[in-house]
Every structure is written in structure tokens, then in C-alpha cells.
Amino acid sequence: MKLTLTAVFEQVPEGYIGYVEELPGANTQAATLDEARANLQEAVELVLDANRELAEERLGGRDVIREPLRITA
């Protein structure tokens, strides 16, 4: 199962800006569209990793249940 997110790219005088509609904080800028796409992929990974770390800190070692969440859209 794949979750599909929406990447939005806009051409600006400096090149391109990009963001993911469904994931606040995942955004980038680059000189070319290909570079913006690659940067946005990395930004998504960084945001998800950071959110996982923040969640772990908030849990403070408590015993919780973690499981995959499958989304069908």
C-alpha cells in the first residue's frame, strides 16, 4: 500500500520552490525543478524523522503500542 502525497512546485525568479500540501514543514527551494524534486524528497524524510524523534521524547520511555497505519485515499 502506498500513501500518495501532493508535491507542489512553483517557478520563481530564483528557480523553484516546492512543498507538500499534506505535510507542514516539508518545503524547499532550488535552481532547477529536478533539484527541487530531490530536495523535497529529502525534506519529507527529515520532517518525518524529526517528528518521530519528538514523539519519542514526549513518550519519555512509556510503554506504548506502535503499529503501521495504512491509509487508503
BAFI-3210 file (N, C-alpha, C; in Angstrom, 3 decimals, decimal comma, padded with zeros to 6 digits):
// residues 73
n [1|2|3|4|5|6|7|8|9|10|11|12|13|14|15|16|17|18|19|20|21|22|23|24|25|26|27|28|29|30|31|32|33|34|35|36|37|38|39|40|41|42|43|44|45|46|47|48|49|50|51|52|53|54|55|56|57|58|59|60|61|62|63|64|65|66|67|68|69|70|71|72|73]
n.u [000,845|000,575|001,049|000,064|001,302|000,907|002,956|003,858|005,025|006,471|007,460|009,840|011,630|014,226|014,414|012,928|010,324|009,115|006,661|004,912|001,569|000,113|001,790|002,908|005,774|007,411|009,220|010,979|013,583|015,118|017,456|016,745|014,002|014,303|016,221|014,757|012,757|014,262|015,307|012,927|012,042|014,012|013,465|010,932|011,591|013,273|011,487|009,656|011,395|012,221|009,772|009,250|011,317|010,632|008,189|009,068|010,562|008,507|007,087|008,726|009,865|007,713|005,598|004,214|001,986|002,974|002,183|001,842|000,174|-002,196|-003,280|-005,908|-006,729]
n.v [-001,172|002,156|005,470|008,430|011,595|015,132|016,980|020,302|022,598|025,698|028,056|030,540|033,706|032,995|030,317|027,436|026,805|024,460|022,393|020,148|019,524|018,154|017,905|019,836|021,896|020,510|021,622|023,359|024,917|025,558|025,760|024,422|022,465|019,670|019,513|020,694|018,779|016,573|017,706|018,128|015,553|014,755|016,634|015,782|013,305|014,198|015,735|013,750|012,063|013,854|014,338|011,786|011,554|013,642|012,672|010,399|011,580|012,906|010,738|009,673|007,169|005,601|002,691|001,793|001,059|000,485|000,622|-000,066|002,340|002,181|003,852|004,544|006,335]
n.w [000,000|-000,849|000,206|-001,138|-001,507|-002,126|-004,095|-004,636|-006,938|-007,709|-010,052|-009,568|-009,634|-008,753|-009,278|-008,336|-005,967|-003,614|-002,020|000,230|000,207|002,202|004,364|006,660|006,929|005,238|002,849|000,194|-001,797|-004,953|-007,722|-010,056|-011,409|-011,195|-009,162|-007,098|-006,768|-005,823|-003,481|-002,089|-001,589|000,226|002,231|003,122|004,251|006,317|007,881|008,710|010,156|012,181|013,445|014,438|016,321|018,087|019,030|020,370|022,411|023,803|024,749|026,660|027,346|028,072|028,042|025,095|022,351|019,115|015,718|012,186|010,162|007,853|005,044|002,934|000,181]
ca.u [000,000|001,335|000,410|000,477|001,224|000,881|004,057|003,517|006,217|006,175|008,639|010,080|012,810|015,454|014,345|011,667|010,016|008,246|006,182|003,946|000,316|-000,383|002,818|003,504|007,200|008,162|009,318|012,338|013,800|016,268|017,646|016,064|012,878|014,824|016,857|013,675|012,121|015,163|015,351|011,656|012,070|014,838|012,749|009,887|012,260|013,743|010,326|009,158|012,378|012,154|008,521|009,418|012,172|009,844|007,211|009,816|010,881|007,271|006,676|009,567|010,126|006,499|005,251|003,129|001,826|003,240|001,802|001,712|-001,120|-002,420|-004,244|-006,393|-007,328]
ca.v [000,000|003,397|006,732|009,429|012,984|016,065|017,938|021,497|023,350|026,990|028,714|031,886|034,239|032,319|028,896|026,791|026,461|023,296|021,971|019,056|020,066|017,421|017,755|021,132|021,874|019,879|022,590|023,522|025,790|025,100|026,442|023,689|021,638|018,368|019,705|020,935|017,477|015,795|018,375|017,936|014,169|014,778|017,409|014,923|012,334|014,906|016,094|012,524|011,648|014,800|014,094|010,544|011,859|014,446|011,776|009,549|012,413|013,145|009,499|009,520|005,780|004,868|001,503|002,108|000,159|001,118|-000,241|000,648|002,935|002,101|004,853|004,433|007,622]
ca.w [000,000|-000,922|000,531|-002,117|-001,067|-003,248|-004,173|-005,408|-007,329|-008,321|-010,591|-009,066|-010,316|-008,338|-009,646|-007,961|-004,588|-003,569|-000,709|000,242|000,733|003,362|005,392|007,014|007,232|004,141|001,763|-000,307|-002,949|-005,739|-009,004|-011,127|-010,972|-010,762|-007,861|-006,138|-006,503|-004,971|-002,184|-001,406|-001,090|001,436|003,248|003,673|005,120|007,503|008,702|009,331|011,166|013,297|014,163|015,199|017,478|019,032|019,651|021,303|023,567|024,548|025,409|027,834|027,685|028,465|027,269|024,159|021,203|017,814|014,609|010,919|009,851|006,423|004,613|001,565|-000,183]
c.u [000,887|000,460|000,939|000,245|001,300|002,032|003,621|004,805|005,785|007,479|008,684|011,343|014,117|015,498|012,974|011,554|009,073|007,837|005,209|002,689|-000,080|000,603|003,471|004,975|008,049|008,155|010,769|012,383|015,049|016,323|016,884|014,922|013,361|015,469|015,795|012,965|012,980|015,225|014,069|011,552|012,861|014,132|011,655|010,504|012,725|012,599|009,784|010,100|012,307|010,885|008,592|010,257|011,412|008,821|007,891|010,159|009,646|006,827|007,501|009,764|008,902|006,255|004,039|003,059|002,070|002,842|001,698|000,281|-001,261|-003,545|-004,639|-007,121|-007,977]
c.v [001,231|004,561|007,752|010,818|013,889|017,054|019,087|022,258|024,628|027,605|030,151|032,410|033,516|030,854|028,337|026,687|025,271|022,981|020,818|019,571|019,440|017,345|019,107|020,972|021,233|020,851|022,778|024,611|025,305|025,870|025,760|022,856|020,270|018,458|019,930|019,628|016,639|016,391|018,135|016,520|014,111|015,529|016,576|013,922|012,994|015,277|014,860|012,035|012,549|014,582|012,812|010,793|012,669|013,585|010,897|010,324|012,647|011,904|009,212|008,086|004,987|003,699|001,816|001,036|000,972|000,126|000,581|001,183|002,938|003,045|004,586|005,722|007,531]
c.w [000,000|-000,504|-000,468|-001,550|-002,296|-003,141|-005,085|-005,678|-008,030|-008,817|-010,081|-009,732|-009,978|-008,748|-009,328|-006,451|-004,642|-002,147|-000,880|000,925|002,067|004,523|005,704|007,387|006,153|002,964|001,374|-001,364|-003,663|-007,045|-010,133|-010,545|-010,486|-009,388|-006,778|-005,782|-005,551|-003,565|-001,393|-000,850|000,219|002,561|003,909|004,646|006,414|008,432|009,423|010,425|012,399|014,110|014,978|016,464|018,526|019,758|020,690|022,573|024,435|025,312|026,653|028,281|028,134|027,525|026,398|023,078|019,945|016,744|013,333|010,755|008,349|006,035|003,176|001,247|-001,536]
res [m|k|l|t|l|t|a|v|f|e|q|v|p|e|g|y|i|g|y|v|e|e|l|p|g|a|n|t|q|a|a|t|l|d|e|a|r|a|n|l|q|e|a|v|e|l|v|l|d|a|n|r|e|l|a|e|e|r|l|g|g|r|d|v|i|r|e|p|l|r|i|t|a]
***
